[in-house]
Amino acid sequence: MAEEVLITTPGTITSHLTSSLLAVALLTSFGSSMLYGYNLAVVNSPAGYIKDFYNHTVVSRNGTGLNEEALTLMYSLTVSVFAIGGLIGSLMVGTLVTRFGRKGTVVNSTGLVFLAGTLMGFSRICGSPEMVIFGRFVTGIHSGISLSVVPMYLGEIAPKNLRGFLGLVPSIFICIGVFSAQVLGLHELLGKEEHWPLFLSLVVVPTFIQLMLLPWFPESPRYLLIEKHNVHATITALKWYRAKCDIQAEIEEMQEEQRSLSSVATLSVWQLLLDHTVRWQVLSVVVINIGMQLSGIDAIWFYTNNIFENAGIPAPEIQYTTVGTGAIEIVAGLIGCFTIERLGRRPLIIGGFGVMGMCCAGITLSLILQTHVSFMKYVSVGCVVGIIAGFCIGPAGVPFLITAELFKQSHRPAAYTVGGSLNWMSNFTIGFIFPFLQMSAGSYCYLVFCVVCLIVAIYVFFVIPETKNKTFVEISQMFATKDAVEETLALDHPDQLKLRKMNGYGYGSLENVCGDPFIENIRGWGDKAYKAGSGYRHCWFLPKSPIASQELH
């Protein structure tokens, strides 16, 4: 016998920023994300001292020093092994977050930082260049893990109205990490020969602070409920992170996501790639993560000093000018963080890539014309600042946030593994091929980055919907719009409306749905159907799954 169900529009679940939420965002970003930015820039200032150490060590071992090519290769390995470690770390994310949880993975991975800091800090005393290289490799593994896990953790503990703000906090700390390395690398501070081992090993300080405080905070509520089925721990975690929020409504939203999953078990990367119901989400993660690195930001950082030198800035002042660009990077990151909940994800990422594309074209033009037009060298400096600012406003952090939002619980770890590994592979690729690209294409090499930035901006404009203030279930259904339209066409035959699996999450069969010819859209998942755009109606529902129907109020 059919049961009567009250079909309602899901309520709005919002919350204020609490001290617990802010503390977790700051702790995880300070002890993990900041180290990624720090390790990107820390080897630039002491490069000459590290090369001298390598050469002196080889002389003491073999009696002869390294030639210039071998020394450059050895130093290049020291720099690039960080990206190799990051790739390995990103491939471990899915397994780690499933076994240890989101917070547990962040806490347990701190051991890698202490190992790396010890190796690099005692490398000169031990006379071992291998300790420096292996230490960089281990810090890369930690960064590969944290670069994916921290946004995942923050995205799951945040209410939907604060997910964007908290999701961009890690990107700000990445900028702070770069800026810290630039400041500490000044000759007046740690930019001296005797200080470079200490300079490299300072990564242990923020990690130690994180390790002392973060274990006192709860695990992700979504992980506790959906994967561990621990309702009591979920309620405790929500009370810790929320203020003046309907906890019951939020738990019901999580349970709705849990029921909507085709399988609660975490998917592997291979299963994710074979799941055609999330192909657009996977493609979107691929495009924005590859585009993030192939935008040319790393190449710009690499050639910043050369561009400033060509602009006529005195050599002793270039290091201070570079620190100034780091400050601009932080300001741009703060602008993105505090405007994302007002503007949305799409404007920041489209605008960021758009600005970067135009500035890449501007650098090409200024490099071609600066020998003929004197003021063009200042245009090139402005374009460098524009590329850095455009990157930090959106593309630096939004791709990691988007990865969390486009997938449900069972798909999210595999999605981060895919996005993170592509990010690190692209990072390594651009660092490897850019010198050859620059030699072959000259000033026109920046046009390649211009094209990449514009392609990503166009893709986001036409494919990725705005996810601001949407639940994970709602976002998944937004990617199934075409399927939903096809289903509503069946309303011409209201005697039997079959609800196909939508995006891999819905199931069941609806019959005699309201019999209303003016229903615009039916979105179905689990055993409930919600009428979009109206209040509520009494409808007949024949349950086809083990979950009993219930009247929603």
URBELQUI-V941784 format. One record per residue. N is the residue number from 1. SS is DSSP state (a for helix, b for strand, c for the rest). PSI is psi as a letter, one per 30 degrees, with the letter a starting at -180 (* if undefined). Layout:
<<N,SS,PSI> <N,SS,PSI>>
This chain:
<<1,c,k> <2,c,k> <3,b,k> <4,b,k> <5,b,k> <6,b,j> <7,b,k> <8,c,l> <9,c,k> <10,c,k> <11,c,l> <12,c,k> <13,c,j> <14,c,l> <15,c,l> <16,c,l> <17,c,j> <18,c,l> <19,a,e> <20,a,e> <21,a,e> <22,a,e> <23,a,e> <24,a,e> <25,a,e> <26,a,e> <27,a,e> <28,a,e> <29,a,e> <30,a,e> <31,a,f> <32,a,d> <33,a,e> <34,a,e> <35,a,e> <36,a,e> <37,a,e> <38,a,e> <39,a,f> <40,a,e> <41,a,f> <42,a,f> <43,a,f> <44,a,e> <45,a,e> <46,c,g> <47,a,e> <48,a,e> <49,a,e> <50,a,e> <51,a,e> <52,a,e> <53,a,e> <54,a,e> <55,a,e> <56,a,e> <57,a,e> <58,a,e> <59,a,e> <60,a,f> <61,a,e> <62,a,f> <63,c,f> <64,c,k> <65,c,l> <66,c,k> <67,c,l> <68,a,e> <69,a,e> <70,a,e> <71,a,e> <72,a,e> <73,a,e> <74,a,e> <75,a,e> <76,a,e> <77,a,e> <78,a,e> <79,a,e> <80,a,f> <81,a,f> <82,a,e> <83,a,e> <84,a,e> <85,a,e> <86,a,e> <87,a,e> <88,a,e> <89,a,e> <90,a,e> <91,a,f> <92,a,f> <93,a,e> <94,a,e> <95,a,e> <96,a,e> <97,a,f> <98,a,e> <99,a,e> <100,a,f> <101,c,l> <102,a,e> <103,a,e> <104,a,e> <105,a,e> <106,a,e> <107,a,e> <108,a,f> <109,c,f> <110,a,f> <111,a,e> <112,a,e> <113,a,e> <114,a,e> <115,a,e> <116,a,e> <117,a,e> <118,a,e> <119,a,e> <120,a,e> <121,a,e> <122,c,g> <123,a,e> <124,a,e> <125,a,e> <126,a,f> <127,c,h> <128,c,j> <129,a,f> <130,a,e> <131,a,e> <132,a,e> <133,a,e> <134,a,e> <135,a,e> <136,a,e> <137,a,e> <138,a,e> <139,a,e> <140,a,e> <141,a,e> <142,a,e> <143,a,e> <144,a,e> <145,a,e> <146,a,e> <147,a,f> <148,a,e> <149,a,e> <150,a,e> <151,a,e> <152,a,e> <153,a,e> <154,a,e> <155,a,f> <156,a,f> <157,a,f> <158,c,k> <159,c,l> <160,c,f> <161,c,f> <162,c,g> <163,a,e> <164,a,e> <165,a,e> <166,a,e> <167,a,f> <168,c,f> <169,a,e> <170,a,e> <171,a,e> <172,a,e> <173,a,f> <174,a,e> <175,a,e> <176,a,e> <177,a,e> <178,a,e> <179,a,e> <180,a,e> <181,a,e> <182,a,e> <183,a,e> <184,a,f> <185,c,f> <186,c,k> <187,c,f> <188,c,f> <189,c,c> <190,c,g> <191,c,h> <192,c,l> <193,a,e> <194,a,f> <195,a,f> <196,a,e> <197,a,e> <198,a,e> <199,a,e> <200,a,e> <201,a,f> <202,c,f> <203,a,f> <204,a,f> <205,a,e> <206,a,e> <207,a,e> <208,a,e> <209,a,e> <210,a,e> <211,a,e> <212,a,f> <213,a,e> <214,a,e> <215,a,f> <216,a,f> <217,c,l> <218,c,l> <219,c,l> <220,c,k> <221,a,e> <222,a,e> <223,a,e> <224,a,e> <225,a,e> <226,a,e> <227,a,e> <228,c,f> <229,c,h> <230,c,j> <231,a,e> <232,a,e> <233,a,e> <234,a,e> <235,a,e> <236,a,e> <237,a,e> <238,a,e> <239,a,e> <240,a,e> <241,a,f> <242,c,l> <243,c,k> <244,c,h> <245,c,k> <246,c,j> <247,a,e> <248,a,e> <249,a,e> <250,a,e> <251,a,e> <252,a,e> <253,a,e> <254,a,e> <255,a,e> <256,a,e> <257,a,e> <258,a,e> <259,a,f> <260,a,f> <261,c,k> <262,c,f> <263,c,k> <264,c,f> <265,c,k> <266,c,k> <267,c,k> <268,c,l> <269,a,e> <270,a,e> <271,a,e> <272,a,e> <273,a,f> <274,a,f> <275,c,j> <276,a,f> <277,a,f> <278,a,g> <279,a,e> <280,a,e> <281,a,e> <282,a,e> <283,a,e> <284,a,e> <285,a,e> <286,a,e> <287,a,e> <288,a,e> <289,a,e> <290,a,e> <291,a,e> <292,a,e> <293,a,e> <294,a,g> <295,c,f> <296,c,g> <297,a,e> <298,a,e> <299,a,e> <300,a,e> <301,a,e> <302,a,e> <303,c,g> <304,a,e> <305,a,e> <306,a,e> <307,a,e> <308,a,e> <309,a,e> <310,a,f> <311,c,f> <312,c,g> <313,c,k> <314,c,k> <315,a,e> <316,a,f> <317,a,f> <318,a,e> <319,a,e> <320,a,e> <321,a,e> <322,a,e> <323,a,e> <324,a,e> <325,a,e> <326,a,e> <327,a,e> <328,a,e> <329,a,e> <330,a,e> <331,a,e> <332,a,e> <333,a,e> <334,a,e> <335,a,e> <336,a,e> <337,a,e> <338,a,f> <339,a,f> <340,a,e> <341,a,f> <342,a,e> <343,a,e> <344,c,l> <345,a,e> <346,a,e> <347,a,e> <348,a,e> <349,a,e> <350,a,e> <351,a,e> <352,a,e> <353,a,e> <354,a,e> <355,a,e> <356,a,e> <357,a,e> <358,a,e> <359,a,e> <360,a,e> <361,a,e> <362,a,e> <363,a,e> <364,a,e> <365,a,e> <366,a,e> <367,a,e> <368,a,e> <369,a,f> <370,c,f> <371,c,f> <372,c,e> <373,c,j> <374,c,e> <375,c,f> <376,a,f> <377,a,f> <378,a,f> <379,a,e> <380,a,e> <381,a,e> <382,a,e> <383,a,e> <384,a,e> <385,a,e> <386,a,e> <387,a,e> <388,a,e> <389,a,e> <390,a,e> <391,a,e> <392,a,f> <393,a,e> <394,a,d> <395,a,f> <396,c,e> <397,c,e> <398,a,e> <399,a,e> <400,a,e> <401,a,e> <402,a,e> <403,a,e> <404,a,e> <405,a,f> <406,c,f> <407,c,l> <408,c,l> <409,a,e> <410,a,f> <411,a,f> <412,a,e> <413,a,e> <414,a,e> <415,a,e> <416,a,e> <417,a,e> <418,a,e> <419,a,e> <420,a,e> <421,a,e> <422,a,e> <423,a,e> <424,a,e> <425,a,e> <426,a,e> <427,a,e> <428,a,e> <429,a,e> <430,a,e> <431,a,f> <432,a,e> <433,a,f> <434,a,e> <435,a,e> <436,a,e> <437,a,e> <438,a,e> <439,a,e> <440,a,e> <441,a,f> <442,a,b> <443,a,f> <444,a,f> <445,a,f> <446,a,f> <447,a,f> <448,a,e> <449,a,e> <450,a,e> <451,a,e> <452,a,e> <453,a,e> <454,a,e> <455,a,e> <456,a,e> <457,a,e> <458,a,e> <459,a,e> <460,a,e> <461,a,e> <462,a,f> <463,a,e> <464,c,k> <465,c,l> <466,c,k> <467,c,g> <468,c,k> <469,c,h> <470,c,k> <471,c,l> <472,a,e> <473,a,e> <474,a,e> <475,a,e> <476,a,e> <477,a,f> <478,a,e> <479,c,f> <480,c,g> <481,a,e> <482,a,e> <483,a,e> <484,a,e> <485,a,e> <486,a,e> <487,a,e> <488,a,f> <489,a,f> <490,a,f> <491,a,f> <492,a,f> <493,a,i> <494,c,f> <495,c,f> <496,c,j> <497,b,j> <498,b,k> <499,c,j> <500,c,l> <501,c,j> <502,c,j> <503,c,g> <504,c,g> <505,c,f> <506,c,l> <507,c,l> <508,c,a> <509,b,k> <510,b,k> <511,c,k> <512,c,h> <513,c,j> <514,c,f> <515,c,g> <516,c,j> <517,c,f> <518,c,g> <519,c,k> <520,c,e> <521,c,k> <522,b,k> <523,b,k> <524,b,k> <525,b,k> <526,c,b> <527,c,g> <528,b,k> <529,b,k> <530,b,k> <531,b,j> <532,c,k> <533,c,g> <534,c,l> <535,c,c> <536,c,l> <537,b,l> <538,b,k> <539,b,l> <540,b,k> <541,b,k> <542,c,j> <543,c,k> <544,c,g> <545,c,l> <546,c,f> <547,c,k> <548,c,k> <549,c,l> <550,c,l> <551,c,k> <552,c,k> <553,c,*>>
